[in-house]
Amino acid sequence: MTTDSPAVRLTDVRLERGGRAVLEGIDLVVPRGSITAVLGPSGSGKSTLLAALTGELQPVAGTVEVLGAPLPTRMRALLERRKDIGVLLQGNGLLTDLSVAENVALPLHTHTDLPRPVIERLVAMKLHAVGLRAAAGLYPRELSGGMARRVALARALALDPPLMIYDEPLTGLDPIASGVIMALIARLNASLGLTSIIVTHHVHETLPVADRAIVIANGRIVFSGTPAELEATRDPLVLQFLRGEPDGPIAFDATAREQEAA
């Protein structure tokens, strides 16, 4: 894997589910060290794009390169590559019968042969990075929504992945917790030299920490540029999403959208 290439490059990618095109003609470059916001309404294909970035969904056409090389198609090689991709799941994915420390340690036990004292030290470091070292002995049921999200972030960082993908990181969080999570993402990206992709529909909370933004709607990328350029756009399709307007060029009824494309 070359270090002078973009962290992610998609070239003329077409993605399908159930034989139906969800995204097509997707060209995307994510520079190393950047924070890129992938924005769009619900059902626009953001999760489908995420699945392509992790190799869960293979493109019907085009190429997906992650960290300087195409994603492998063979499962064993793909699982090895995924160690370099940290994913913060929308639902956190914490195991309820494991403590906070045990949840964070799980990837280290699964994917490394490190001795237990080393793993314990690494877990303490990851929890310290998200401000939760004192919560190591708690269980997920004892955590607030914001704390659980930070524990999930510590677990996603356990193997020191150079690329982090955040799937709707603010879902279910109050404004204060949302601010904490976004500030933490920005700080970790800078201090650890990460590349981050934030898949979200929370525009106003995400743009302040992003270097680049793309907007997905109607099966394609309808905007790509800086947050300042996004906020200055006059494109009616993008403005409909930014303003949350129910009527406009973005069809929220899937049947209507498919009929228009026919």
C-alpha positions in Angstrom: 0.0 0.0 0.0 1.5 3.3 -1.1 1.5 6.3 1.3 1.4 9.0 -1.3 -2.0 8.0 -2.7 -5.4 9.1 -1.4 -6.8 7.2 1.5 -9.8 6.4 -0.6 -10.4 6.6 -4.3 -13.6 5.5 -6.1 -13.7 5.7 -9.9 -17.0 5.5 -11.8 -18.5 3.1 -9.2 -21.9 1.6 -9.6 -23.5 -0.1 -6.5 -26.6 -2.3 -6.6 -28.8 -4.0 -4.0 -31.3 -6.6 -5.1 -30.4 -5.9 -8.8 -31.4 -2.2 -8.4 -28.9 0.6 -8.8 -28.5 2.5 -5.6 -25.5 4.6 -6.6 -23.9 5.0 -10.0 -21.2 7.1 -11.6 -19.5 7.7 -8.2 -16.1 9.4 -8.3 -14.6 10.2 -4.9 -11.2 11.1 -3.6 -10.5 11.3 0.1 -7.0 12.8 0.9 -5.0 11.3 3.7 -5.3 13.2 6.9 -8.6 14.8 6.0 -12.1 14.7 7.5 -14.7 14.1 4.8 -18.4 14.5 5.5 -20.7 12.3 3.4 -24.1 13.9 3.6 -27.5 13.1 2.3 -31.1 12.4 3.2 -32.2 9.0 4.6 -32.3 6.4 1.9 -29.9 8.3 -0.4 -27.3 5.5 -0.4 -24.9 6.7 2.3 -24.9 3.3 4.0 -24.5 1.6 0.7 -21.4 3.7 0.0 -20.1 2.7 3.5 -20.6 -1.0 2.7 -18.5 -0.5 -0.5 -15.7 1.2 1.5 -15.5 -1.8 3.9 -15.7 -4.4 1.2 -19.1 -5.7 2.4 -20.6 -4.8 -1.0 -18.7 -5.3 -4.2 -19.3 -2.7 -7.0 -21.0 -3.9 -10.2 -18.8 -1.5 -12.1 -15.8 0.8 -11.4 -13.1 0.5 -8.8 -12.7 1.0 -5.0 -9.3 1.7 -3.7 -8.6 2.0 0.1 -5.2 3.0 1.5 -3.6 2.8 -1.9 -4.8 -0.6 -3.1 -8.0 -2.2 -4.4 -10.1 -3.9 -1.8 -9.5 -7.7 -1.9 -12.4 -9.9 -3.0 -11.3 -13.0 -1.1 -12.6 -13.1 2.4 -9.4 -13.8 4.2 -7.5 -11.0 2.5 -10.4 -8.7 3.0 -10.6 -9.4 6.7 -6.9 -8.6 7.0 -7.4 -5.3 5.2 -10.3 -4.4 7.5 -7.9 -4.2 10.4 -6.8 -0.9 8.8 -10.3 0.4 8.7 -12.0 1.4 12.0 -15.8 1.7 11.9 -17.9 3.4 14.5 -21.3 1.7 14.1 -24.5 3.7 14.4 -25.8 1.4 17.1 -22.4 1.2 18.9 -22.5 -2.6 18.8 -21.3 -3.0 22.4 -21.7 -6.4 24.0 -23.9 -6.0 27.0 -22.4 -8.8 29.0 -18.8 -7.4 28.7 -17.5 -4.5 30.7 -16.3 -1.3 29.0 -12.6 -2.5 29.2 -13.6 -5.9 27.9 -15.4 -4.4 24.9 -12.4 -2.3 23.9 -10.1 -5.2 24.4 -12.1 -7.5 22.2 -10.4 -6.6 18.8 -7.0 -6.9 20.5 -7.8 -10.4 21.8 -9.3 -11.4 18.5 -6.7 -10.1 16.1 -3.4 -10.0 18.0 -1.2 -12.3 20.1 -0.3 -9.6 22.6 0.1 -10.6 26.2 -2.7 -9.7 28.6 -0.7 -6.9 30.5 0.0 -5.2 27.1 -3.6 -5.4 26.1 -4.7 -4.0 29.4 -2.3 -1.1 29.0 -3.5 -0.4 25.4 -7.2 -0.5 26.6 -6.4 2.1 29.3 -4.7 4.3 26.6 -7.7 4.1 24.3 -10.2 4.8 27.0 -8.0 7.8 28.2 -8.1 9.1 24.6 -11.9 9.3 24.7 -12.0 10.6 28.3 -13.4 7.4 29.8 -10.5 5.7 31.6 -12.5 5.8 34.9 -15.4 4.0 33.3 -13.4 0.8 32.5 -15.3 -1.4 34.9 -18.8 -0.2 34.0 -21.2 -2.1 31.7 -23.0 -0.7 28.6 -26.3 -0.6 30.5 -24.7 1.8 33.0 -23.5 4.3 30.3 -25.3 7.3 28.9 -25.7 7.5 25.1 -22.7 9.8 24.7 -20.5 7.6 26.9 -21.5 4.5 25.0 -20.6 6.2 21.7 -17.2 7.1 23.1 -16.6 3.5 24.2 -17.5 2.3 20.8 -15.0 4.8 19.4 -12.3 3.6 21.7 -13.0 0.0 20.5 -12.9 1.1 16.8 -9.4 2.6 17.5 -8.1 -0.4 19.3 -6.0 -1.7 16.4 -4.7 1.8 15.4 -6.4 1.9 12.0 -5.2 4.7 9.7 -8.7 5.1 8.3 -11.8 5.7 10.4 -15.4 5.6 9.1 -18.2 7.0 11.3 -21.7 5.7 10.5 -24.2 8.4 11.7 -22.2 9.1 14.9 -24.7 11.6 16.3 -27.9 9.5 16.1 -29.8 9.5 19.4 -27.4 12.0 21.1 -28.4 15.3 22.7 -26.7 18.5 21.5 -24.1 18.5 24.2 -23.1 14.9 23.6 -23.1 15.6 19.9 -20.7 18.4 20.3 -18.4 16.2 22.5 -18.3 13.5 19.8 -17.6 15.9 17.0 -14.8 17.6 18.9 -13.4 14.2 19.8 -13.4 13.1 16.2 -11.5 16.2 15.1 -9.0 15.9 18.0 -8.3 12.3 17.4 -8.0 12.8 13.6 -5.3 15.5 14.2 -3.4 13.8 17.1 -3.3 10.3 15.6 -2.8 11.3 12.0 -6.0 9.6 10.9 -8.2 10.0 7.8 -11.9 10.2 8.7 -15.1 9.7 6.7 -18.2 10.8 8.5 -21.4 9.4 7.0 -24.3 11.5 8.4 -27.3 13.6 7.8 -26.4 16.0 10.6 -25.1 18.8 8.4 -24.7 21.7 10.8 -22.9 19.7 13.5 -20.5 18.0 11.1 -19.4 20.8 8.7 -17.4 22.7 11.3 -14.9 19.8 11.7 -14.9 18.7 8.0 -12.3 19.6 5.4 -14.4 18.3 2.5 -18.1 17.5 2.0 -20.0 15.5 -0.5 -23.8 15.3 -0.8 -25.5 12.2 -2.2 -29.0 12.4 -3.6 -31.0 10.7 -6.3 -28.4 7.9 -6.7 -25.4 10.1 -7.3 -23.0 12.7 -5.9 -24.7 16.1 -6.4 -22.0 18.2 -4.6 -18.3 17.8 -3.8 -16.3 20.7 -2.3 -15.4 22.5 0.9 -17.9 23.2 3.7 -17.7 26.9 2.7 -18.6 26.1 -0.9 -21.4 23.9 0.3 -22.9 26.7 2.5 -22.6 29.1 -0.5 -24.3 26.8 -3.0 -27.3 27.8 -5.0 -28.0 24.4 -6.4 -31.8 23.8 -5.7 -31.3 20.0 -5.1 -28.6 20.6 -2.5 -30.5 23.5 -1.0 -33.5 21.3 -0.5 -31.5 18.9 1.6 -29.7 21.6 3.6 -33.0 23.4 4.4 -35.0 20.2 5.0 -37.7 21.1 2.5 -40.2 18.3 1.8 -40.8 19.4 -1.8 -38.2 19.7 -4.4 -35.9 17.7 -6.8 -35.1 15.1 -4.2 -37.9 12.5 -4.2 -38.4 11.0 -0.8 -40.8 8.3 -2.1 -38.8 5.5 -3.5 -41.5 4.5 -6.0 -41.8 8.0 -7.3 -38.0 8.2 -7.7 -37.8 4.9 -9.6 -40.7 6.0 -11.9 -38.9 9.3 -12.7 -35.7 7.4 -13.6 -37.6 5.0 -15.9 
